[in-house]
Amino acid sequence: MTIVQENLIRVIEEKGLIKKGVAERAGMTAQAFSDILQGRKVIRADMVPALADAVGVPIPELFRTAGGN
């Protein structure tokens, strides 16, 4: 699992977001978003801004490591 996947899942859980709603806000189907979260689909660089916006965090938050860097 990539750091971006881990952070997406963390933010969704922390904020109590509904995955289908996040997918719609990111401009993708619920299945495509599920595939991303499960590692069945690669997160392309051009997807990151929409994903960050959909979960309501700045882009660097999706690349944050456990140590906060």
Secondary structure per residue as TSV (DSSP state, phi and psi in degrees):
chain	resnum	aa	ss	phi	psi
A	1	M	-	360.0	136.0
A	2	T	-	-82.9	163.2
A	3	I	H	-61.9	-34.9
A	4	V	H	-66.6	-43.3
A	5	Q	H	-60.9	-47.2
A	6	E	H	-58.8	-44.0
A	7	N	H	-70.4	-36.3
A	8	L	H	-60.0	-47.7
A	9	I	H	-62.1	-43.4
A	10	R	H	-60.7	-48.3
A	11	V	H	-64.8	-41.8
A	12	I	H	-58.8	-44.8
A	13	E	H	-68.2	-44.7
A	14	E	H	-61.6	-39.5
A	15	K	H	-90.5	-7.2
A	16	G	T	66.3	34.2
A	17	L	-	-77.9	154.4
A	18	I	-	-95.4	125.6
A	19	K	H	-58.4	-38.5
A	20	K	H	-62.5	-40.5
A	21	G	H	-66.2	-39.4
A	22	V	H	-62.9	-44.6
A	23	A	H	-58.1	-46.3
A	24	E	H	-62.5	-43.6
A	25	R	H	-65.4	-27.9
A	26	A	T	-85.0	-5.4
A	27	G	T	79.9	31.6
A	28	M	S	-137.2	166.5
A	29	T	-	-74.8	159.5
A	30	A	H	-60.6	-37.5
A	31	Q	H	-66.3	-43.1
A	32	A	H	-62.9	-40.3
A	33	F	H	-66.3	-41.9
A	34	S	H	-60.1	-42.3
A	35	D	H	-60.8	-37.3
A	36	I	H	-65.7	-48.2
A	37	L	H	-65.0	-30.5
A	38	Q	T	-89.3	-2.8
A	39	G	T	81.5	11.6
A	40	R	S	-84.5	-14.4
A	41	K	S	-133.2	137.9
A	42	V	-	-78.7	139.2
A	43	I	-	-82.7	114.0
A	44	R	-	-81.1	153.9
A	45	A	G	-57.6	-35.9
A	46	D	G	-72.6	-10.4
A	47	M	G	-85.3	-23.8
A	48	V	H	-58.9	-47.4
A	49	P	H	-58.5	-42.2
A	50	A	H	-67.1	-38.3
A	51	L	H	-66.5	-43.7
A	52	A	H	-61.8	-44.3
A	53	D	H	-63.8	-40.3
A	54	A	H	-64.1	-31.3
A	55	V	H	-99.7	-1.9
A	56	G	T	75.4	37.9
A	57	V	-	-130.4	157.0
A	58	P	-	-69.1	152.3
A	59	I	G	-51.2	-45.3
A	60	P	G	-58.1	-25.6
A	61	E	G	-61.6	-31.8
A	62	L	G	-73.9	-14.8
A	63	F	G	-107.3	5.6
A	64	R	-	-69.1	133.8
A	65	T	-	-90.0	169.6
A	66	A	T	-57.2	-30.6
A	67	G	T	-78.6	-3.6
A	68	G	-	90.6	4.0
A	69	N	-	-92.5	360.0
